Amino acid sequence: MQGMNCLVIDDQTIFLDLLASLLKSFPEIESVAKADCIKSAEALSERETFDIAIIDLILPDGDGCDLATTLMQKHPNIQLIILSGSAQEFICPIHLQNSICGIIDKADAFESLRNCLNSIIKPAHQSLTQRQKEIYALMGEGKSNKEIAQQLGSAPSTVETHRKAIAQRLNLSGAELIRAAALNQQLQNID
């Protein structure tokens, strides 16, 4: 499966960087491009194809809805997530209704955004068994197979078998698997 390409547009640099970090934590995301205004987002859109765009509604050089329309015209299959400080007041234009997958209030952005992204991306770690999810979470906390086995009351060989199954399901191994588990664990702790 080919990874997804994402575009994040927000004029607040810290928020933009945090959103990009959140997206990069999904193994299914191949690249994340960042823009702080409509002009730079349109320039990126000319050079790259995007599967997902997270767009702030109020940008220094225009309206995020206008940008959403432009992105939808250039990338007909793009899935859009709208960010706003007043999301409850947002009225979705009819022509964007099929492309907008979520409208997120910046006040509760990370939890809502993570849930919205999970519904779009359908991360592979969500298809793990309950026991595999427990082991994956403990791996994310930096625990060794032996420590995981002790905590779960299992044999180290059982943990190793689950770990191999997790690696195969996520198509990751070694350091990549540990990094993905750690990032996932960090994201679970953001609220």
C-alpha positions, 0 to 999 in steps of 0.5 A: 500500500502506498503511503498518503500525502498530507498538507497542513495549513495553519498560520500559527507556527507552533500549532502547524508543527504540532499538527505535522508531528501528529500526522507523521506519527501514522505509519500510513502517512508518507509525507507531510507538507506544511504551509502558513498561508494560502499562497504557499499551500497553492504552490505546494499543491501545484507540485504535489498530489495530496490525499488529506489536507487540514485547513485552518479557516482563517488565514492571513491571505484569505479564507480557508474555504476558498483554499479548500475549493481550490484543493478539491478541484486540483485533487478530486479525491482529497479528504479535507479536515477543517480547523477553526476556533469557532467550528460550531459556527462553520456552515459547510458549502454544498460543493465541499460536503463530500470532501470534508471529513471533519470540522475540528474546533481548535480548543479540542483539536488533538483528540478530535483530530486524532479520531478524525484521522483514524476514521480516514486513515484506518491505522493498521495498529487498530486492527491488532488483537486486544493482547497485541494492542496491550503489548504494542502499548507496553513497547511504546513505553520502552519495555523489553519483551521480558518486562512485558512478559512479567507485567502480563503474566506471559512467557517471553516467547509468547510476547516475542510471537505477538511482537512478530505478528505486530511487526508483520501486521504493521509492516514495520520491524526493529527500530521502526516498530519501536518508534511507531509504538513510542509515537503512538503511546505519546499520542494516546497521552495527548488530550 
